[in-house]
Amino acid sequence: MKARAWVCGLGMALAVASVGAVVGGCAGGQSARFSIGLKAGELPTGQAWEGVYYNPVYGYHHLVGAEGNIAGRWKRTNASAWGEMSGNAEGNVLHFTWTEHKYGEIGPASDAQGSGVFVYRMGDNDIGELDGQYAVKDSDSVGEWHCVKQVGVKPDINSINGDNPMGAPQGDQWK
C-alpha cells in the first residue's frame, strides 16, 4: 500500500512537472508501457544529453555520459530523497533504470526502483527539454516527468549523494 500511495502522489505531482543497470528498452520484469520514445530520432543539432535539468518536484537533475551511456543524479526540492539513474541514449531517446533513496529511512522501504524513458526536445526559446515517463518496479502505472535544461550550468553528479541535506542535529536539538 505504501508503494501504491507513493506512485499515486508522485504521478499527480509529475503531471504538472517532469523524470542501476543499463537497459536497451523497458527494464526486465517491468510491465509498464511507455507511450513516448518508441523510436529514436536525431538529437537536435548542437545539443547534448550532458547537462543540468530542472523539475519543480525532483529539483536539479545532473546528467553526464559519453557514447550513449548516460548516468544521472537528482535531489528532490523538498530534500526528502535523492535518486540515481543510468541508461542508454540512442539519438534523442534515453531508456534508463532508476533508484530513489529516502533520507532518514533504512531498509527495503527506503528505496524505490523502476525504469523510464526521456525524449530530448527543443522547447520555447530554443532551450533543451526532457519529456519523460517512468514506472515503479512491478507496477503498471506510468508517471510523467518533464525537465528544462539549465543554460550554462555544468553537471556535478558527485554533489548529490546520501549525505543528509539537513545535517546532523546539534546541541539540544536531539529530542
C-alpha positions in Angstrom: 0.0 0.0 0.0 2.9 2.4 0.8 4.3 1.9 -2.7 0.9 2.5 -4.3 0.4 5.7 -2.4 3.9 6.9 -3.3 3.2 6.2 -7.0 -0.1 7.9 -7.0 1.3 11.0 -5.2 4.3 11.1 -7.5 2.2 10.7 -10.6 -0.1 13.6 -9.6 2.9 15.8 -8.9 4.6 14.9 -12.1 1.6 15.6 -14.2 2.3 19.2 -13.5 6.1 18.8 -13.7 8.9 16.2 -15.2 12.0 12.1 -14.9 21.3 0.9 -11.9 21.7 -1.3 -14.8 21.9 -0.1 -18.3 18.8 -1.0 -20.4 18.0 -1.0 -24.1 14.3 -0.6 -23.6 12.0 -1.1 -20.6 13.8 -2.8 -17.7 13.4 -6.6 -17.4 10.4 -7.5 -15.2 8.7 -4.2 -15.9 5.2 -4.4 -17.2 4.9 -0.6 -17.7 4.3 0.5 -21.3 5.7 3.9 -22.2 3.9 5.8 -24.9 6.7 8.1 -25.8 10.1 7.4 -27.3 9.3 4.2 -29.0 11.5 5.1 -32.0 14.6 7.3 -31.7 15.1 10.4 -33.9 18.0 12.7 -34.2 19.3 14.6 -31.2 18.6 18.3 -32.0 21.5 20.0 -33.8 24.1 21.4 -31.4 22.5 19.7 -28.3 23.9 17.1 -25.9 22.4 14.9 -23.2 25.0 16.1 -20.7 23.8 19.0 -18.6 21.6 20.0 -15.6 17.8 19.9 -16.0 15.2 21.3 -13.6 11.9 19.9 -12.4 9.8 21.5 -9.7 9.4 18.2 -7.8 12.8 16.5 -8.5 15.0 19.6 -8.4 18.2 19.7 -10.4 18.8 16.5 -12.4 22.5 16.2 -13.4 23.3 14.1 -16.4 26.7 13.0 -17.6 27.9 10.4 -20.1 29.6 9.6 -23.4 28.9 7.4 -26.4 25.3 6.9 -25.4 25.9 5.7 -21.8 24.2 8.2 -19.6 24.3 8.5 -15.8 22.5 11.0 -13.6 21.5 12.0 -10.1 18.9 14.3 -8.6 17.8 15.6 -5.1 14.1 16.4 -4.6 13.4 20.1 -4.0 11.8 19.2 -0.6 15.1 17.3 0.4 13.1 14.1 1.2 15.0 11.9 -1.2 17.8 11.7 -3.8 18.0 9.5 -6.9 20.3 8.0 -9.4 19.8 6.6 -12.9 21.7 5.1 -15.8 20.8 4.1 -19.3 21.5 4.1 -23.0 20.8 7.0 -25.3 20.1 6.5 -29.0 19.6 9.8 -30.8 17.0 11.8 -28.9 15.7 8.9 -26.7 17.2 7.7 -23.4 15.9 4.5 -21.8 17.0 4.2 -18.2 16.6 2.5 -14.8 16.5 4.5 -11.6 16.6 4.1 -7.8 15.5 6.8 -5.4 16.7 6.8 -1.8 14.7 8.4 1.0 16.7 10.4 3.5 16.5 9.1 7.1 15.0 5.7 6.3 16.7 2.3 6.5 15.7 -1.0 5.0 13.8 -2.1 1.9 11.1 0.6 2.2 13.8 3.3 2.0 14.4 2.8 -1.8 12.1 2.8 -4.8 13.2 1.5 -8.2 12.0 1.4 -11.7 12.5 2.3 -15.3 11.8 5.2 -17.6 12.3 6.9 -20.9 13.3 10.5 -21.8 12.8 12.2 -25.2 15.1 15.2 -25.8 13.2 18.0 -27.5 13.7 21.7 -28.1 11.4 23.9 -26.1 10.5 27.6 -26.1 13.4 29.9 -26.7 15.4 27.1 -28.2 16.2 25.5 -24.8 16.5 21.7 -24.5 13.8 19.8 -22.6 13.3 16.3 -21.5 9.8 14.8 -21.8 9.7 11.6 -19.9 7.7 8.8 -18.4 8.7 6.5 -15.6 7.3 3.4 -13.7 8.0 2.0 -10.3 9.2 -1.6 -10.4 6.4 -4.2 -10.7 3.8 -1.6 -11.4 1.6 -0.9 -14.4 1.2 2.8 -13.5 3.2 5.3 -15.6 4.0 8.8 -14.4 5.1 11.9 -16.4 8.4 13.7 -15.9 9.3 17.0 -17.6 12.6 18.8 -17.2 14.1 22.0 -18.6 17.8 22.3 -19.4 19.6 24.9 -17.4 21.7 27.1 -19.8 25.4 27.4 -18.8 25.2 25.1 -15.8 27.7 22.2 -15.7 26.6 18.9 -14.2 28.3 17.6 -11.0 26.7 14.2 -10.1 29.1 13.8 -7.1 27.4 16.9 -5.5 24.3 14.7 -5.0 24.7 11.7 -2.6 23.3 10.1 0.5 24.5 12.8 2.9 21.7 14.2 5.0 20.8 17.5 3.5 19.7 18.9 6.9 22.9 17.8 8.6 23.2 16.1 12.0 21.3 17.7 14.9 23.4 19.9 17.0 23.4 20.5 20.8 20.0 20.2 22.4 18.2 19.6 19.1 18.2 15.9 19.9 14.8 15.1 21.5 
